[in-house]
Amino acid sequence: MAVYRIYFKVSVEKDFNQVPKKDVKKILRRIEMLSEEPRPIGCEKLAGQDRYRIRQGRYRIIYSILDNDRTVWIVKISHRKDAYR
């Protein structure tokens, strides 16, 4: 299977500042797994958008996939209560 490159939107750095460090490590491990399988079991396509989300504990990782370029763009990392606003 082809490996996808992972890119982060600039605003994601600000998102990480609001997440506790113990959760940041888990989120980063989850993001690394997206390079092997960008549509893992449990991911859901967001309605009306070309984005997907995966859950990591209380946090949601929202990302988009560009299959032609073999890239995954991390768009937002947020607590579940704020993720879709």
KOLGU-4560 file (N, C-alpha, C; in nm, 3 decimals, padded with zeros to 5 digits):
<recs>
<n_xx: 00.083 n_yy: -00.117 n_zz: 00.000 ca_xx: 00.000 ca_yy: 00.000 ca_zz: 00.000 c_xx: 00.088 c_yy: 00.124 c_zz: 00.000 mol: A seq: 1 type: MET>
<n_xx: 00.045 n_yy: 00.226 n_zz: -00.066 ca_xx: 00.123 ca_yy: 00.349 ca_zz: -00.076 c_xx: 00.117 c_yy: 00.427 c_zz: 00.055 mol: A seq: 2 type: ALA>
<n_xx: 00.226 n_yy: 00.496 n_zz: 00.082 ca_xx: 00.235 ca_yy: 00.576 ca_zz: 00.203 c_xx: 00.193 c_yy: 00.720 c_zz: 00.171 mol: A seq: 3 type: VAL>
<n_xx: 00.110 n_yy: 00.775 n_zz: 00.257 ca_xx: 00.064 ca_yy: 00.913 ca_zz: 00.243 c_xx: 00.152 c_yy: 01.004 c_zz: 00.328 mol: A seq: 4 type: TYR>
<n_xx: 00.179 n_yy: 01.124 n_zz: 00.278 ca_xx: 00.252 ca_yy: 01.223 ca_zz: 00.355 c_xx: 00.153 c_yy: 01.303 c_zz: 00.439 mol: A seq: 5 type: ARG>
<n_xx: 00.193 n_yy: 01.338 n_zz: 00.559 ca_xx: 00.107 ca_yy: 01.411 ca_zz: 00.652 c_xx: 00.152 c_yy: 01.557 c_zz: 00.655 mol: A seq: 6 type: ILE>
<n_xx: 00.056 n_yy: 01.649 n_zz: 00.641 ca_xx: 00.082 ca_yy: 01.792 ca_zz: 00.653 c_xx: -00.016 c_yy: 01.851 c_zz: 00.753 mol: A seq: 7 type: TYR>
<n_xx: 00.027 n_yy: 01.955 n_zz: 00.822 ca_xx: -00.056 ca_yy: 02.022 ca_zz: 00.919 c_xx: -00.088 c_yy: 02.164 c_zz: 00.874 mol: A seq: 8 type: PHE>
<n_xx: -00.213 n_yy: 02.203 n_zz: 00.887 ca_xx: -00.251 ca_yy: 02.341 ca_zz: 00.864 c_xx: -00.187 c_yy: 02.425 c_zz: 00.975 mol: A seq: 9 type: LYS>
<n_xx: -00.152 n_yy: 02.549 n_zz: 00.947 ca_xx: -00.081 ca_yy: 02.633 ca_zz: 01.043 c_xx: -00.160 c_yy: 02.648 c_zz: 01.174 mol: A seq: 10 type: VAL>
<n_xx: -00.289 n_yy: 02.655 n_zz: 01.167 ca_xx: -00.371 ca_yy: 02.675 ca_zz: 01.286 c_xx: -00.372 c_yy: 02.556 c_zz: 01.381 mol: A seq: 11 type: SER>
<n_xx: -00.326 n_yy: 02.441 n_zz: 01.336 ca_xx: -00.325 ca_yy: 02.321 ca_zz: 01.420 c_xx: -00.229 c_yy: 02.337 c_zz: 01.537 mol: A seq: 12 type: VAL>
<n_xx: -00.123 n_yy: 02.415 n_zz: 01.519 ca_xx: -00.029 ca_yy: 02.439 ca_zz: 01.628 c_xx: -00.101 c_yy: 02.504 c_zz: 01.747 mol: A seq: 13 type: GLU>
<n_xx: -00.189 n_yy: 02.596 n_zz: 01.720 ca_xx: -00.267 ca_yy: 02.661 ca_zz: 01.824 c_xx: -00.361 c_yy: 02.560 c_zz: 01.891 mol: A seq: 14 type: LYS>
<n_xx: -00.416 n_yy: 02.469 n_zz: 01.810 ca_xx: -00.503 ca_yy: 02.365 ca_zz: 01.865 c_xx: -00.428 c_yy: 02.277 c_zz: 01.964 mol: A seq: 15 type: ASP>
<n_xx: -00.303 n_yy: 02.242 n_zz: 01.932 ca_xx: -00.224 ca_yy: 02.157 ca_zz: 02.020 c_xx: -00.195 c_yy: 02.224 c_zz: 02.153 mol: A seq: 16 type: PHE>
<n_xx: -00.184 n_yy: 02.357 n_zz: 02.155 ca_xx: -00.157 ca_yy: 02.429 ca_zz: 02.279 c_xx: -00.270 c_yy: 02.414 c_zz: 02.380 mol: A seq: 17 type: ASN>
<n_xx: -00.389 n_yy: 02.383 n_zz: 02.335 ca_xx: -00.504 ca_yy: 02.371 ca_zz: 02.423 c_xx: -00.529 c_yy: 02.227 c_zz: 02.470 mol: A seq: 18 type: GLN>
<n_xx: -00.448 n_yy: 02.134 n_zz: 02.422 ca_xx: -00.466 ca_yy: 01.992 ca_zz: 02.455 c_xx: -00.361 c_yy: 01.952 c_zz: 02.559 mol: A seq: 19 type: VAL>
<n_xx: -00.400 n_yy: 01.879 n_zz: 02.664 ca_xx: -00.302 ca_yy: 01.831 ca_zz: 02.763 c_xx: -00.194 c_yy: 01.744 c_zz: 02.698 mol: A seq: 20 type: PRO>
<n_xx: -00.072 n_yy: 01.751 n_zz: 02.752 ca_xx: 00.042 ca_yy: 01.683 ca_zz: 02.691 c_xx: 00.023 c_yy: 01.533 c_zz: 02.678 mol: A seq: 21 type: LYS>
<n_xx: -00.041 n_yy: 01.471 n_zz: 02.777 ca_xx: -00.060 ca_yy: 01.325 ca_zz: 02.769 c_xx: -00.150 c_yy: 01.289 c_zz: 02.651 mol: A seq: 22 type: LYS>
<n_xx: -00.245 n_yy: 01.376 n_zz: 02.619 ca_xx: -00.333 ca_yy: 01.351 ca_zz: 02.505 c_xx: -00.264 c_yy: 01.385 c_zz: 02.373 mol: A seq: 23 type: ASP>
<n_xx: -00.171 n_yy: 01.480 n_zz: 02.374 ca_xx: -00.100 ca_yy: 01.518 ca_zz: 02.252 c_xx: -00.023 c_yy: 01.398 c_zz: 02.197 mol: A seq: 24 type: VAL>
<n_xx: 00.041 n_yy: 01.323 n_zz: 02.285 ca_xx: 00.118 ca_yy: 01.206 ca_zz: 02.241 c_xx: 00.027 c_yy: 01.103 c_zz: 02.174 mol: A seq: 25 type: LYS>
<n_xx: -00.090 n_yy: 01.080 n_zz: 02.232 ca_xx: -00.183 ca_yy: 00.984 ca_zz: 02.174 c_xx: -00.236 c_yy: 01.032 c_zz: 02.040 mol: A seq: 26 type: LYS>
<n_xx: -00.264 n_yy: 01.161 n_zz: 02.032 ca_xx: -00.314 ca_yy: 01.219 ca_zz: 01.907 c_xx: -00.209 c_yy: 01.208 c_zz: 01.797 mol: A seq: 27 type: ILE>
<n_xx: -00.084 n_yy: 01.238 n_zz: 01.830 ca_xx: 00.023 ca_yy: 01.229 ca_zz: 01.730 c_xx: 00.044 c_yy: 01.087 c_zz: 01.681 mol: A seq: 28 type: LEU>
<n_xx: 00.032 n_yy: 00.990 n_zz: 01.771 ca_xx: 00.042 ca_yy: 00.850 ca_zz: 01.729 c_xx: -00.071 c_yy: 00.813 c_zz: 01.634 mol: A seq: 29 type: ARG>
<n_xx: -00.189 n_yy: 00.863 n_zz: 01.665 ca_xx: -00.306 ca_yy: 00.836 ca_zz: 01.580 c_xx: -00.288 c_yy: 00.899 c_zz: 01.442 mol: A seq: 30 type: ARG>
<n_xx: -00.231 n_yy: 01.020 n_zz: 01.438 ca_xx: -00.207 ca_yy: 01.089 ca_zz: 01.311 c_xx: -00.102 c_yy: 01.013 c_zz: 01.229 mol: A seq: 31 type: ILE>
<n_xx: 00.002 n_yy: 00.962 n_zz: 01.295 ca_xx: 00.104 ca_yy: 00.884 ca_zz: 01.224 c_xx: 00.043 c_yy: 00.764 c_zz: 01.154 mol: A seq: 32 type: GLU>
<n_xx: -00.056 n_yy: 00.703 n_zz: 01.215 ca_xx: -00.120 ca_yy: 00.586 ca_zz: 01.156 c_xx: -00.195 c_yy: 00.622 c_zz: 01.027 mol: A seq: 33 type: MET>
<n_xx: -00.232 n_yy: 00.748 n_zz: 01.011 ca_xx: -00.302 ca_yy: 00.791 ca_zz: 00.890 c_xx: -00.213 c_yy: 00.783 c_zz: 00.767 mol: A seq: 34 type: LEU>
<n_xx: -00.082 n_yy: 00.785 n_zz: 00.785 ca_xx: 00.008 ca_yy: 00.776 ca_zz: 00.668 c_xx: -00.002 c_yy: 00.638 c_zz: 00.602 mol: A seq: 35 type: SER>
<n_xx: -00.030 n_yy: 00.536 n_zz: 00.679 ca_xx: -00.046 ca_yy: 00.401 ca_zz: 00.625 c_xx: -00.188 c_yy: 00.376 c_zz: 00.574 mol: A seq: 36 type: GLU>
<n_xx: -00.286 n_yy: 00.420 n_zz: 00.650 ca_xx: -00.426 ca_yy: 00.398 ca_zz: 00.614 c_xx: -00.504 c_yy: 00.526 c_zz: 00.644 mol: A seq: 37 type: GLU>
<n_xx: -00.527 n_yy: 00.610 n_zz: 00.543 ca_xx: -00.594 ca_yy: 00.738 ca_zz: 00.568 c_xx: -00.744 c_yy: 00.725 c_zz: 00.599 mol: A seq: 38 type: PRO>
<n_xx: -00.801 n_yy: 00.610 n_zz: 00.572 ca_xx: -00.943 ca_yy: 00.587 ca_zz: 00.604 c_xx: -00.954 c_yy: 00.463 c_zz: 00.693 mol: A seq: 39 type: ARG>
<n_xx: -00.908 n_yy: 00.475 n_zz: 00.819 ca_xx: -00.910 ca_yy: 00.358 ca_zz: 00.907 c_xx: -01.052 c_yy: 00.325 c_zz: 00.953 mol: A seq: 40 type: PRO>
<n_xx: -01.066 n_yy: 00.209 n_zz: 01.013 ca_xx: -01.195 ca_yy: 00.172 ca_zz: 01.070 c_xx: -01.229 c_yy: 00.274 c_zz: 01.178 mol: A seq: 41 type: ILE>
<n_xx: -01.350 n_yy: 00.323 n_zz: 01.175 ca_xx: -01.393 ca_yy: 00.421 ca_zz: 01.273 c_xx: -01.388 c_yy: 00.564 c_zz: 01.224 mol: A seq: 42 type: GLY>
<n_xx: -01.328 n_yy: 00.588 n_zz: 01.108 ca_xx: -01.329 ca_yy: 00.724 ca_zz: 01.056 c_xx: -01.464 c_yy: 00.750 c_zz: 00.991 mol: A seq: 43 type: CYS>
<n_xx: -01.505 n_yy: 00.875 n_zz: 00.993 ca_xx: -01.632 ca_yy: 00.910 ca_zz: 00.932 c_xx: -01.614 c_yy: 01.031 c_zz: 00.842 mol: A seq: 44 type: GLU>
<n_xx: -01.680 n_yy: 01.028 n_zz: 00.729 ca_xx: -01.679 ca_yy: 01.142 ca_zz: 00.638 c_xx: -01.777 c_yy: 01.245 c_zz: 00.691 mol: A seq: 45 type: LYS>
<n_xx: -01.735 n_yy: 01.370 n_zz: 00.695 ca_xx: -01.822 ca_yy: 01.476 ca_zz: 00.745 c_xx: -01.923 c_yy: 01.515 c_zz: 00.638 mol: A seq: 46 type: LEU>
<n_xx: -02.045 n_yy: 01.535 n_zz: 00.678 ca_xx: -02.153 ca_yy: 01.567 ca_zz: 00.585 c_xx: -02.129 c_yy: 01.702 c_zz: 00.520 mol: A seq: 47 type: ALA>
<n_xx: -02.143 n_yy: 01.706 n_zz: 00.389 ca_xx: -02.131 ca_yy: 01.830 ca_zz: 00.313 c_xx: -01.990 c_yy: 01.881 c_zz: 00.296 mol: A seq: 48 type: GLY>
<n_xx: -01.890 n_yy: 01.801 n_zz: 00.332 ca_xx: -01.750 ca_yy: 01.844 ca_zz: 00.321 c_xx: -01.666 c_yy: 01.729 c_zz: 00.267 mol: A seq: 49 type: GLN>
<n_xx: -01.549 n_yy: 01.763 n_zz: 00.217 ca_xx: -01.454 ca_yy: 01.659 ca_zz: 00.175 c_xx: -01.353 c_yy: 01.634 c_zz: 00.286 mol: A seq: 50 type: ASP>
<n_xx: -01.402 n_yy: 01.622 n_zz: 00.406 ca_xx: -01.317 ca_yy: 01.599 ca_zz: 00.522 c_xx: -01.365 c_yy: 01.477 c_zz: 00.599 mol: A seq: 51 type: ARG>
<n_xx: -01.273 n_yy: 01.425 n_zz: 00.677 ca_xx: -01.300 ca_yy: 01.308 ca_zz: 00.760 c_xx: -01.267 c_yy: 01.342 c_zz: 00.904 mol: A seq: 52 type: TYR>
<n_xx: -01.315 n_yy: 01.257 n_zz: 00.995 ca_xx: -01.279 ca_yy: 01.273 ca_zz: 01.135 c_xx: -01.253 c_yy: 01.138 c_zz: 01.197 mol: A seq: 53 type: ARG>
<n_xx: -01.157 n_yy: 01.138 n_zz: 01.287 ca_xx: -01.134 ca_yy: 01.021 ca_zz: 01.369 c_xx: -01.134 c_yy: 01.067 c_zz: 01.514 mol: A seq: 54 type: ILE>
<n_xx: -01.165 n_yy: 00.974 n_zz: 01.601 ca_xx: -01.171 ca_yy: 01.004 ca_zz: 01.743 c_xx: -01.045 c_yy: 00.956 c_zz: 01.812 mol: A seq: 55 type: ARG>
<n_xx: -01.000 n_yy: 01.034 n_zz: 01.906 ca_xx: -00.892 ca_yy: 00.992 ca_zz: 01.994 c_xx: -00.929 c_yy: 01.040 c_zz: 02.134 mol: A seq: 56 type: GLN>
<n_xx: -00.991 n_yy: 00.951 n_zz: 02.208 ca_xx: -01.039 ca_yy: 00.988 ca_zz: 02.341 c_xx: -01.148 c_yy: 01.093 c_zz: 02.330 mol: A seq: 57 type: GLY>
<n_xx: -01.129 n_yy: 01.203 n_zz: 02.401 ca_xx: -01.227 ca_yy: 01.312 ca_zz: 02.398 c_xx: -01.202 c_yy: 01.410 c_zz: 02.284 mol: A seq: 58 type: ARG>
<n_xx: -01.102 n_yy: 01.385 n_zz: 02.205 ca_xx: -01.064 ca_yy: 01.478 ca_zz: 02.098 c_xx: -01.098 c_yy: 01.424 c_zz: 01.961 mol: A seq: 59 type: TYR>
<n_xx: -01.117 n_yy: 01.515 n_zz: 01.868 ca_xx: -01.147 ca_yy: 01.480 ca_zz: 01.730 c_xx: -01.038 c_yy: 01.537 c_zz: 01.641 mol: A seq: 60 type: ARG>
<n_xx: -00.993 n_yy: 01.455 n_zz: 01.547 ca_xx: -00.894 ca_yy: 01.496 ca_zz: 01.448 c_xx: -00.968 c_yy: 01.508 c_zz: 01.316 mol: A seq: 61 type: ILE>
<n_xx: -00.974 n_yy: 01.628 n_zz: 01.263 ca_xx: -01.044 ca_yy: 01.652 ca_zz: 01.138 c_xx: -00.938 c_yy: 01.672 c_zz: 01.030 mol: A seq: 62 type: ILE>
<n_xx: -00.953 n_yy: 01.598 n_zz: 00.920 ca_xx: -00.850 ca_yy: 01.601 ca_zz: 00.815 c_xx: -00.912 c_yy: 01.581 c_zz: 00.678 mol: A seq: 63 type: TYR>
<n_xx: -00.834 n_yy: 01.615 n_zz: 00.577 ca_xx: -00.877 ca_yy: 01.592 ca_zz: 00.439 c_xx: -00.770 c_yy: 01.506 c_zz: 00.370 mol: A seq: 64 type: SER>
<n_xx: -00.815 n_yy: 01.432 n_zz: 00.270 ca_xx: -00.728 ca_yy: 01.339 ca_zz: 00.198 c_xx: -00.722 c_yy: 01.380 c_zz: 00.052 mol: A seq: 65 type: ILE>
<n_xx: -00.601 n_yy: 01.392 n_zz: -00.001 ca_xx: -00.582 ca_yy: 01.416 ca_zz: -00.144 c_xx: -00.516 c_yy: 01.290 c_zz: -00.201 mol: A seq: 66 type: LEU>
<n_xx: -00.599 n_yy: 01.204 n_zz: -00.259 ca_xx: -00.548 ca_yy: 01.076 ca_zz: -00.309 c_xx: -00.452 c_yy: 01.093 c_zz: -00.427 mol: A seq: 67 type: ASP>
<n_xx: -00.475 n_yy: 01.192 n_zz: -00.512 ca_xx: -00.386 ca_yy: 01.212 ca_zz: -00.628 c_xx: -00.244 c_yy: 01.245 c_zz: -00.584 mol: A seq: 68 type: ASN>
<n_xx: -00.231 n_yy: 01.328 n_zz: -00.479 ca_xx: -00.100 ca_yy: 01.369 ca_zz: -00.429 c_xx: -00.048 c_yy: 01.277 c_zz: -00.319 mol: A seq: 69 type: ASP>
<n_xx: -00.133 n_yy: 01.186 n_zz: -00.274 ca_xx: -00.101 ca_yy: 01.097 ca_zz: -00.162 c_xx: -00.062 c_yy: 01.178 c_zz: -00.039 mol: A seq: 70 type: ARG>
<n_xx: -00.149 n_yy: 01.273 n_zz: -00.003 ca_xx: -00.126 ca_yy: 01.355 ca_zz: 00.115 c_xx: -00.249 c_yy: 01.355 c_zz: 00.204 mol: A seq: 71 type: THR>
<n_xx: -00.225 n_yy: 01.375 n_zz: 00.332 ca_xx: -00.330 ca_yy: 01.393 ca_zz: 00.432 c_xx: -00.303 c_yy: 01.527 c_zz: 00.499 mol: A seq: 72 type: VAL>
<n_xx: -00.403 n_yy: 01.615 n_zz: 00.499 ca_xx: -00.391 ca_yy: 01.746 ca_zz: 00.561 c_xx: -00.470 c_yy: 01.747 c_zz: 00.691 mol: A seq: 73 type: TRP>
<n_xx: -00.401 n_yy: 01.767 n_zz: 00.802 ca_xx: -00.468 ca_yy: 01.779 ca_zz: 00.932 c_xx: -00.520 c_yy: 01.922 c_zz: 00.941 mol: A seq: 74 type: ILE>
<n_xx: -00.651 n_yy: 01.936 n_zz: 00.953 ca_xx: -00.715 ca_yy: 02.067 ca_zz: 00.949 c_xx: -00.742 c_yy: 02.121 c_zz: 01.089 mol: A seq: 75 type: VAL>
<n_xx: -00.784 n_yy: 02.033 n_zz: 01.180 ca_xx: -00.825 ca_yy: 02.081 ca_zz: 01.312 c_xx: -00.816 c_yy: 01.967 c_zz: 01.413 mol: A seq: 76 type: LYS>
<n_xx: -00.777 n_yy: 02.003 n_zz: 01.535 ca_xx: -00.779 ca_yy: 01.911 ca_zz: 01.647 c_xx: -00.853 c_yy: 01.983 c_zz: 01.758 mol: A seq: 77 type: ILE>
<n_xx: -00.959 n_yy: 01.921 n_zz: 01.807 ca_xx: -01.044 ca_yy: 01.991 ca_zz: 01.901 c_xx: -01.113 c_yy: 01.894 c_zz: 01.996 mol: A seq: 78 type: SER>
<n_xx: -01.153 n_yy: 01.945 n_zz: 02.110 ca_xx: -01.234 ca_yy: 01.867 ca_zz: 02.203 c_xx: -01.366 c_yy: 01.837 c_zz: 02.136 mol: A seq: 79 type: HIS>
<n_xx: -01.426 n_yy: 01.728 n_zz: 02.169 ca_xx: -01.548 ca_yy: 01.685 ca_zz: 02.098 c_xx: -01.662 c_yy: 01.784 c_zz: 02.108 mol: A seq: 80 type: ARG>
<n_xx: -01.670 n_yy: 01.862 n_zz: 02.215 ca_xx: -01.780 ca_yy: 01.958 ca_zz: 02.227 c_xx: -01.764 c_yy: 02.078 c_zz: 02.134 mol: A seq: 81 type: LYS>
<n_xx: -01.640 n_yy: 02.105 n_zz: 02.090 ca_xx: -01.614 ca_yy: 02.221 ca_zz: 02.004 c_xx: -01.575 c_yy: 02.184 c_zz: 01.861 mol: A seq: 82 type: ASP>
<n_xx: -01.565 n_yy: 02.058 n_zz: 01.831 ca_xx: -01.503 ca_yy: 02.014 ca_zz: 01.706 c_xx: -01.576 c_yy: 02.058 c_zz: 01.580 mol: A seq: 83 type: ALA>
<n_xx: -01.707 n_yy: 02.069 n_zz: 01.584 ca_xx: -01.782 ca_yy: 02.092 ca_zz: 01.461 c_xx: -01.837 c_yy: 02.233 c_zz: 01.450 mol: A seq: 84 type: TYR>
<n_xx: -01.789 n_yy: 02.322 n_zz: 01.532 ca_xx: -01.835 ca_yy: 02.462 ca_zz: 01.528 c_xx: -01.759 c_yy: 02.541 c_zz: 01.426 mol: A seq: 85 type: ARG>
</recs>
